[in-house]
Amino acid sequence: MSSASAKKAAIGLDFGTESVRALVVDLEGHELGEATDAYDHGQILDVLPGTGEKLTPDFALQHPTDWIDSAVKAVQGAVKAAGIDGEQVVGIGVDFTSCTMLPALADGTPLCLDDRFAGEKFAWPKLWKHHGAKTQTDRINEVARERGESFLSRYGGVIGLEWFFPKMLETLEEAEHIYDATDVWLEAGDWFVWQLVGGDAKELPRSTCQAGYKGMWSAEDGFPSSDYLAALHPKLENVVEEKMPGRLCPPGSCVGGLKPELAERMGLPAETPISAAIIDAHAGVPGVGAAEAGVLVMVMGTSSCHMLNSHENKTVPGVAGIVKDGILPGFYGYETGQAAVGDAFDWVRRLTGQDDFHTLTREAVELPPGSEGVWCIDWFNGCRTPLMDGRLTGQFTGLTMNHGPAHLYRAAMEASAFGVRWIVDMLKENGVPVTRYVASGGLPHHNPLLVQIYADVLGEAIEVPASKQGPALGSAILGALAAGPKAGFASAEEAVKSMTSASGETKLVEPISEKSKAYEPLYQQYRKEADRLSQQT
């Protein structure tokens, strides 16, 4: 057996939009093995499986069997790559896209897997990027403002289009028979963890992270009141009691042990401790070793989430959530984000007929700040922070026949950087300090030009950890915490420090002074144009 096989290890499962990654990490932070498996059905965006029904552009669905099947394959592959015995795995952590949610029966069967409802689009899990609940989101916000609901202050005054209750209300209004047939509404991350540990629906483990950031829940007040929910729709009055059973569990807490049938498929011991789920981007905070206040962790991928732990509890417009102990215990966890980042860049690539990013990047590097007059507003999938409006749309301006694909590409990256600068300014202006910047996720490693543009626009150095597995590593850390005495960590901080200590040398991307100066007026122009466009909606 290898030396690695003598060590205790944890597994992090990182569920993304297209695939799931499994990462095996020992308790000293050595990444022993990983494997990724793509979902057979990917994103269901165009046609409902088995029916031929064409979906409208606002629909984004997934197939729940993909999550189980791909997780099994990824765990098998990661354990094999690590060269360890499954018996050495002390715990499993899970992060998941959010709010990805679904309706299920009382035994956990997703409605779309019941023959009675397989041909009904509202019976399928709604992916985080599903944007069908526009009118429902408007009413959720309007009624909350009219009633002076206190929960609004935790979300910068706006409930987001991609969240839990808007998607549920959409089904109630568009397909009431599906709503009526649903016994359990839950996040996909919670559903997956429930499948791992089994048990009755009354005891299913719901993540305080997912509930706090996407479900309008707080430890102090719980979910929104029945009076408020009844004001939205009479059938919602008792939905929490009737269709949202379970127990609220913080990430890192043990919610049960791996049930035998899945343990056998994965090659792991039955009853391996399982952590409550965490939102994928939020797992990136412990995954990059950020255990202190003031660190903005930018998890950059298809979309981006920017998280920060703070000792301050401040109201910040457009923040996607302020949750006590939402990311790590002892802090107020702030979530902000951008709805289109990596997928916007890929859209530009496809739109301009490029086979890959190599030529685009080579030519974009040579362009000056401002992309020779090409301007972009990057709201191609709406705006999260600070406007929290999924109806907003993006634009390119300033185009002439002298411009080419690289101008569009660089302009899109600059717009993304301006959006981050706007988020940082909003935090600071409202009394939330930001003292360090860490970039994680896939994009920082694959797109160094983007990180340089971010650094130049922010005028701040950005750390890029050597590990490319920030969320997966963070999930593994939570899996180790769920193991309790088997792992031997006395606190979350100790686990974070130990399990990120061997990640390798961090790259520091410094801002280029002359480019930072050039970007300052361009950023101010972006803000003015964004204000103008948002007023028109």
C-alpha positions in Angstrom: 0.0 0.0 0.0 1.2 3.6 -0.7 2.1 6.0 2.1 -1.1 7.9 1.3 -3.1 4.8 2.2 -1.9 5.0 5.8 -3.6 8.3 6.4 -7.1 9.3 7.4 -8.9 11.3 4.7 -12.1 13.1 3.9 -14.0 13.4 0.7 -15.5 16.6 -0.7 -18.2 16.4 -3.3 -18.5 19.6 -5.4 -21.7 19.7 -7.4 -21.5 22.1 -10.3 -23.8 23.0 -13.2 -22.5 20.4 -15.6 -20.7 17.8 -13.4 -19.7 16.7 -9.9 -16.1 16.5 -8.6 -14.9 14.3 -5.8 -11.7 15.2 -4.0 -9.9 13.1 -1.5 -7.8 15.1 1.0 -5.9 13.9 4.0 -6.2 15.7 7.3 -2.9 17.6 6.7 -4.3 19.0 3.5 -2.6 16.8 0.9 -4.9 16.3 -2.1 -4.6 12.6 -2.7 -6.9 12.1 -5.7 -9.8 13.6 -7.6 -12.3 12.6 -10.3 -15.0 14.4 -12.2 -18.1 13.0 -13.8 -20.3 14.9 -16.2 -24.1 14.6 -15.8 -25.6 12.4 -18.5 -28.4 14.9 -19.1 -26.3 18.0 -18.4 -28.4 21.1 -18.2 -32.0 20.6 -19.5 -32.5 23.9 -21.3 -34.3 23.1 -24.6 -36.4 20.0 -24.5 -38.1 18.1 -21.7 -36.7 14.6 -21.6 -39.0 11.9 -23.0 -41.6 14.3 -24.2 -40.2 16.5 -27.0 -41.8 19.5 -25.3 -39.7 22.6 -26.1 -38.8 24.7 -23.0 -39.0 28.5 -23.0 -35.6 30.4 -22.6 -36.3 31.0 -18.9 -36.3 27.3 -18.0 -33.3 25.5 -16.7 -33.8 22.0 -15.3 -31.8 19.0 -14.2 -32.2 15.3 -13.9 -32.0 14.0 -10.3 -30.6 10.6 -11.1 -27.6 12.3 -12.6 -26.6 13.6 -9.2 -26.5 10.2 -7.6 -25.0 8.3 -10.6 -22.3 10.9 -11.2 -21.4 11.1 -7.5 -20.9 7.4 -7.3 -18.6 7.4 -10.3 -16.7 10.4 -9.1 -16.1 9.0 -5.6 -15.0 5.6 -7.1 -12.6 7.4 -9.4 -11.2 9.8 -6.7 -10.6 7.0 -4.2 -8.8 4.9 -6.8 -6.7 7.9 -7.9 -5.8 8.5 -4.2 -4.5 5.0 -3.8 -6.3 4.6 -0.5 -8.7 2.1 1.0 -12.2 3.3 1.5 -12.0 2.4 5.2 -9.7 5.4 5.6 -12.4 7.9 4.7 -13.6 9.5 8.0 -16.2 11.9 6.6 -17.9 13.3 3.5 -18.9 16.9 2.8 -21.2 18.1 0.1 -21.5 21.5 -1.7 -24.2 22.1 -4.3 -25.4 24.8 -6.7 -28.1 26.9 -5.1 -30.9 27.6 -5.3 -31.4 24.4 -7.3 -34.6 22.9 -5.9 -37.2 20.2 -6.5 -40.6 18.8 -5.5 -40.6 15.3 -4.0 -42.9 12.7 -2.5 -42.7 11.9 1.2 -40.2 9.0 0.6 -37.8 11.3 -1.3 -38.8 10.3 -4.8 -38.6 13.4 -7.1 -41.9 14.0 -8.7 -40.3 13.8 -12.2 -39.4 10.2 -11.5 -43.0 9.3 -10.8 -44.7 8.1 -14.0 -47.7 10.3 -13.2 -45.6 13.5 -13.5 -42.6 12.6 -15.7 -44.1 14.6 -18.6 -44.7 17.7 -16.5 -42.0 20.3 -16.7 -42.8 21.8 -13.3 -42.2 18.4 -11.7 -38.5 18.6 -12.6 -35.7 20.1 -10.5 -35.2 23.8 -11.2 -31.5 24.6 -11.7 -30.2 27.7 -9.9 -30.3 29.7 -13.2 -34.0 29.0 -13.8 -35.5 32.4 -14.4 -39.2 31.6 -14.8 -40.5 33.2 -11.6 -40.2 36.9 -12.5 -43.8 37.9 -11.6 -43.7 35.8 -8.4 -40.4 37.5 -7.3 -41.9 40.9 -7.9 -44.9 40.0 -5.7 -42.7 38.5 -3.0 -40.8 41.7 -2.8 -43.9 44.0 -3.0 -45.8 42.2 -0.3 -42.7 42.1 2.0 -42.2 45.9 1.5 -45.9 46.7 2.1 -45.8 44.6 5.3 -42.4 45.9 6.5 -41.1 42.3 6.8 -37.8 42.3 8.8 -36.2 39.6 6.7 -35.7 42.0 3.8 -32.9 43.8 5.6 -30.8 40.6 5.6 -31.0 40.5 1.8 -30.2 44.1 1.0 -33.9 44.9 0.6 -34.5 42.5 -2.4 -35.4 38.8 -2.6 -33.8 37.3 -5.7 -35.3 35.7 -8.7 -33.3 32.5 -8.4 -34.3 31.8 -4.8 -36.5 29.1 -3.2 -39.8 30.7 -2.5 -40.1 32.4 -6.0 -39.6 29.0 -7.7 -42.1 27.3 -5.4 -44.7 30.0 -5.9 -44.2 29.8 -9.7 -45.2 26.1 -9.6 -48.2 26.8 -7.4 -49.4 29.4 -9.9 -48.5 27.7 -13.2 -49.1 24.1 -12.3 -51.2 23.9 -9.1 -51.7 20.1 -9.4 -47.9 19.7 -9.2 -47.8 21.8 -6.1 -50.7 19.8 -4.6 -48.9 16.5 -5.3 -45.7 17.7 -3.7 -45.1 16.4 -0.2 -41.6 17.9 0.3 -40.1 21.0 -1.3 -36.3 21.1 -0.8 -33.0 22.2 -2.1 -31.2 19.7 -4.3 -28.2 19.8 -1.9 -30.5 18.8 0.9 -32.1 16.1 -1.2 -28.8 14.6 -2.1 -27.6 14.5 1.5 -31.0 13.0 2.5 -30.4 10.2 -0.1 -27.0 9.6 1.5 -28.2 9.2 5.0 -31.8 8.0 4.5 -34.5 8.3 7.0 -38.0 9.8 7.4 -38.8 13.1 5.7 -39.6 14.6 9.2 -35.9 14.3 10.0 -34.3 15.2 6.6 -31.3 17.5 7.1 -31.8 21.0 5.7 -28.7 23.2 5.5 -28.8 26.4 7.4 -26.5 27.8 4.7 -29.0 27.1 1.9 -32.0 28.0 3.9 -30.4 31.2 5.2 -29.1 32.5 1.9 -31.8 31.3 -0.5 -34.8 30.4 1.7 -35.3 33.6 3.7 -34.6 31.7 7.0 -32.7 32.8 10.0 -31.9 31.1 13.3 -33.6 33.9 15.2 -36.9 34.1 13.2 -37.1 30.9 11.2 -38.8 31.0 7.8 -41.2 33.8 6.8 -44.4 34.0 8.9 -47.6 32.2 7.9 -49.3 35.6 7.7 -46.8 36.8 5.1 -47.0 33.6 3.1 -50.8 33.7 3.2 -50.7 37.2 1.8 -48.7 35.8 -1.2 -51.1 33.0 -1.8 -53.7 31.3 0.5 -52.2 27.8 -0.2 -48.8 29.0 1.1 -50.0 29.9 4.6 -48.9 26.6 6.2 -46.4 25.5 3.5 -43.5 25.4 6.0 -45.3 23.0 8.3 -47.0 21.0 5.6 -44.5 20.7 2.8 -41.0 21.7 4.2 -40.3 19.1 6.9 -36.9 18.5 8.3 -34.3 19.7 10.8 -32.0 22.7 10.2 -28.3 21.7 10.4 -25.2 23.9 10.0 -22.5 22.9 7.5 -19.9 20.8 9.2 -22.4 19.1 11.6 -22.9 15.4 11.2 -26.4 14.7 9.9 -26.1 10.9 9.8 -24.1 8.0 8.3 -23.8 6.8 4.7 -26.5 4.2 4.2 -25.3 0.7 3.2 -26.6 0.6 -0.4 -24.8 3.8 -1.4 -21.7 2.8 0.7 -21.4 -0.4 -1.3 -21.7 1.5 -4.6 -19.1 4.1 -3.6 -16.7 1.6 -2.0 -16.9 3.3 1.4 -17.8 2.1 4.8 -21.4 2.2 5.8 -22.2 4.9 8.4 -19.4 7.1 7.2 -20.3 10.5 8.7 -22.0 13.0 6.4 -22.0 16.8 6.8 -24.9 19.0 6.2 -24.7 20.6 2.7 -23.3 24.0 1.9 -23.8 26.2 -1.2 -21.0 25.5 -3.7 -19.4 28.9 -3.7 -19.6 29.2 0.1 -17.5 26.1 0.4 -14.7 28.0 -1.3 -14.2 30.2 1.8 -12.8 27.4 4.0 -11.3 25.8 0.9 -8.9 28.8 0.3 -8.0 28.9 4.0 -10.0 32.1 4.7 -10.8 31.7 8.4 -10.7 35.4 9.4 -12.8 38.5 8.8 -12.5 40.9 5.9 -11.4 38.4 3.2 -13.4 38.6 0.0 -13.4 35.2 -1.5 -14.3 35.4 -5.2 -15.4 32.0 -6.4 -15.4 32.5 -10.2 -16.9 30.1 -12.6 -20.1 30.0 -14.8 -21.4 32.7 -12.5 -19.5 34.1 -9.5 -20.2 34.3 -5.8 -18.2 36.6 -3.6 -18.3 35.8 0.1 -16.9 37.6 3.1 -16.9 36.8 6.8 -17.3 39.9 9.0 -17.7 40.8 12.6 -20.1 43.5 11.4 -23.8 43.1 10.9 -24.7 45.9 8.5 -27.5 46.5 6.0 -26.0 46.5 2.4 -28.3 47.1 -0.6 -28.4 44.1 -3.0 -26.5 41.7 -0.8 -27.7 38.2 -1.5 -27.7 37.3 2.2 -26.3 38.1 5.6 -26.4 35.0 7.7 -25.1 34.5 11.2 -22.7 31.5 11.2 -23.8 31.0 7.5 -20.3 30.2 6.3 -18.1 29.7 9.4 -19.1 29.9 13.0 -18.5 33.2 14.8 -19.0 35.5 11.8 -21.7 37.1 9.8 -21.4 35.6 6.4 -22.1 38.0 3.4 -22.9 36.7 0.0 -22.8 38.8 -3.1 -22.5 37.7 -6.7 -22.6 38.1 -10.5 -25.1 36.1 -12.6 -23.0 35.8 -15.8 -19.2 35.4 -15.8 -17.6 32.3 -17.4 -20.8 31.6 -19.3 -20.8 35.2 -20.6 -17.2 34.8 -21.9 -18.1 31.5 -23.5 -21.1 33.1 -25.1 -18.9 35.8 -26.7 -16.5 33.0 -27.9 -19.4 31.2 -29.6 -21.0 34.3 -30.9 -17.8 35.3 -32.6 -17.2 31.9 -34.1 -14.0 31.1 -32.1 -13.0 27.5 -31.6 -11.3 28.2 -28.3 -10.1 31.1 -26.1 -6.4 31.0 -27.2 -6.6 33.5 -30.0 -9.1 35.7 -28.2 -6.9 35.9 -25.1 -3.7 36.5 -27.1 -5.3 39.4 -28.9 -7.1 40.7 -25.9 -3.9 41.0 -23.9 -2.6 43.5 -26.4 -5.6 45.8 -26.1 -5.5 48.8 -23.7 -7.9 49.4 -20.8 -11.3 50.3 -22.3 -11.0 47.9 -25.3 -10.5 50.7 -27.7 -13.9 52.2 -27.1 -16.0 49.0 -26.8 -18.3 49.1 -23.8 -20.1 46.3 -22.1 -22.8 46.0 -19.4 -22.5 42.4 -18.3 -26.1 41.6 -17.3 -26.5 38.8 -19.8 -28.3 36.7 -17.1 -29.6 39.6 -15.1 -27.8 41.4 -12.3 -27.4 39.9 -8.8 -25.5 42.3 -6.5 -26.2 45.1 -6.1 -29.5 45.4 -8.1 -30.8 41.9 -7.6 -32.9 42.0 -10.8 -33.0 39.0 -13.1 -34.9 41.0 -15.8 -32.0 43.3 -16.5 -30.2 42.7 -19.8 -26.7 43.3 -21.1 -25.3 45.3 -23.9 -22.3 46.2 -26.0 -21.8 49.7 -27.3 -19.1 51.7 -29.1 -18.6 49.1 -31.9 -17.2 50.0 -35.2 -16.0 48.0 -38.2 -12.5 48.3 -36.8 -13.3 46.1 -33.8 -13.1 42.3 -33.7 -13.9 39.4 -31.4 -11.0 40.2 -28.9 -12.5 43.7 -28.3 -15.9 42.1 -27.3 -14.1 39.6 -25.1 -11.9 42.1 -23.3 -14.9 44.4 -22.8 -16.9 41.6 -21.3 -14.0 40.9 -18.8 -13.7 44.6 -18.0 -17.4 44.8 -17.3 -17.2 41.8 -15.0 -14.3 43.5 -13.1 -16.3 46.8 -12.8 -19.2 44.7 -11.4 -16.9 43.4 -8.7 -15.6 46.9 -7.9 -19.2 48.0 -7.5 -19.8 45.2 -5.0 -16.7 46.1 -3.0 -17.6 49.8 -3.0 -21.1 48.9 -1.7 -19.7 46.8 1.1 -17.2 49.5 2.2 -19.6 52.3 1.9 -22.0 50.5 4.3 -19.4 49.8 7.0 -18.2 46.3 6.0 -14.4 46.2 5.8 -12.7 44.4 2.9 -9.0 43.9 3.5 -7.9 41.0 1.3 -9.0 39.4 -2.0 -8.7 35.8 -2.9 -9.8 34.3 -6.3 -10.9 30.7 -6.4 -12.8 28.4 -8.7 -12.0 27.4 -12.3 -11.6 30.7 -14.0 -8.6 32.2 -12.0 -6.4 29.3 -13.0 -7.6 29.1 -16.7 -7.8 32.9 -17.3 -4.9 34.9 -15.7 -5.8 37.9 -17.9 -9.2 38.1 -16.1 -7.5 38.1 -12.7 -5.1 40.8 -13.8 -8.0 43.0 -15.1 -9.8 42.5 -11.8 -6.6 43.5 -9.8 -6.2 46.6 -12.0 -9.8 47.7 -11.7 -9.8 47.1 -7.9 -6.4 48.6 -7.4 -5.7 45.7 -5.1 -3.6 42.6 -5.1 -5.5 39.3 -5.6 -4.3 36.0 -4.2 -4.8 32.9 -6.3 -4.3 29.7 -4.2 -2.4 26.9 -5.9 -5.3 24.5 -5.3 -7.8 24.5 -8.1 -10.3 22.8 -5.9 -11.4 25.5 -3.5 -15.1 24.4 -3.1 -14.3 20.7 -3.1 -11.5 21.2 -0.6 -13.9 23.3 1.6 -16.5 20.5 1.4 -13.8 17.9 2.4 -13.0 20.1 5.4 -16.7 20.1 6.4 -16.7 16.3 6.0 -13.7 16.1 8.4 -15.6 18.3 10.9 -18.6 16.0 10.6 -16.3 13.1 11.6 -15.8 14.6 15.0 -13.3 12.7 17.1 -12.4 10.5 14.2 -10.7 13.5 12.6 -9.6 15.1 15.9 -10.1 18.8 15.1 -11.1 21.0 18.1 -12.6 23.7 15.9 -13.5 24.8 12.4 -10.5 27.2 12.4 -8.2 24.3 13.3 -9.6 22.2 10.5 -9.3 25.0 8.0 -5.7 25.8 8.9 -4.6 22.1 8.9 -6.4 21.0 5.7 -5.3 24.0 3.6 -1.7 24.1 4.8 -0.4 21.8 2.0 -2.1 23.4 -0.9 1.0 24.9 -2.4 2.3 28.3 -3.1 -0.2 31.1 -3.5 0.2 33.3 -6.6 -0.1 37.1 -5.9 -1.4 39.2 -8.8 -0.5 42.8 -8.2 -2.3 45.7 -9.9 -0.4 47.6 -12.6 -0.4 51.2 -11.5 -0.9 52.9 -14.8 -3.7 50.6 -15.8 -5.5 51.1 -12.5 -5.4 54.9 -13.1 -6.7 54.4 -16.6 -9.6 52.2 -15.3 -10.8 54.7 -12.7 -12.7 57.0 -15.1 -13.9 53.9 -17.1 -15.4 52.5 -13.9 -17.2 55.7 -13.2 -18.6 55.7 -16.7 -19.7 52.0 -16.2 -21.6 53.1 -13.0 -23.3 55.9 -14.8 -24.4 53.7 -17.7 -25.6 51.0 -15.3 -27.7 53.5 -13.4 -29.2 54.7 -16.7 -30.0 51.2 -17.9 -31.5 50.1 -14.6 -33.8 53.1 -14.5 -35.3 52.0 -17.9 -36.4 48.6 -16.7 
